[in-house]
């Protein structure tokens, strides 16, 4: 039996385990850095499959590293499993975790034959914190020659446009006063935030394509008849590259400073998690992925028609600037729903979602088999310092 067939057989034999893992994670949504049950169910499944598992790596309670094989080519499959507030797994991270686990199990069956070291990395808090960046800084990608994962999406795409992104809180501090009897004695922190938001809305007219800012109010006061002394907003800023994001942030920060100047409030900006970069997919690995996915019946009509790529942000982008990586989008039927909607959450636990788990695992495993057998590409990857 050739390596592709052996890997396929191992994944098909693990079908029930993979679906069970996907369903468990979906039923137990946990926010970033708090995915205790989800991380453990994936790590335990890898352990039962014969992987050596190291838990709580990089001082992160919900990160792990599972390894099988001792080959020269080191390939990392990234498993995400954090959920979103209120809407749970509306980005399909249950499918991501199960498909990466499945790919690792399939590749473990041929690790010796293909001279592979198979690494399954449990990467917490993709939705804002940046667990992969934590692992990158801690050296867990230092010996990796290629990294990959698939991400559920309403359509099949080889890659997205990954925008660099910052996450940050903005806090305005003013002074309470009676809103009717003596409003002039107060300093309205909510007004400061409102002025800033209006400034941002107007500034958007002159933003360059790809530049974005969006946010919400976390705290706007305690009662209507009390001048708000505190107001807090949570924001994200995105741009096409990290350099351009820095330029955009200077402009955005000036809008918050304007709110403070206009009202007399004090403003503080707190950065949250790590900044995500833009992504650079490895096109040779991606070409192997396309052939693998097409062999499973997947089609890339939108890519062939040169339709605009969807825009997303991910900490996998930071990995891609250091390690040759891919992050293709795996289609699941959603009846028109898009990621981060509750209808997408429901779509991630259907029979079609279960098939996506298997297809994702197979496509990733077959990609690695093809990469391992591609002499020139393998040589390039193994030369990575």
Protein Blocks (a to p, Z undefined) as FASTA:
>chain_A
ZZklmmmmmmmmmmmmmmmmmmmmmmmccdehiammlmmmmmmmmmmnopacdehihhia
kbccddedjdfbdcdddddfbdcehjlpanopmmmmmmmmmmmmmmmmmmmmnopacddd
ddehknonopmlmmmmnopmmmpcbdcdddddfbdcfbdcdddddddddddddddddfkl
mmmlpccfklmmmmmmmmmmmmmmmpcehiacddddfbgcjbfklccfbdcdddddddfb
fklmmmmmmmmmmmmmmmmmmnopacddddehjadddddddfklmmmmmmmmmmnopacf
klmnopacdddddfklmmmmmpccddddddddeehpaehiaklmmmmmcfklmmmmmmmm
mmmmmmmmmmmmmmklmmmmmmpZZ
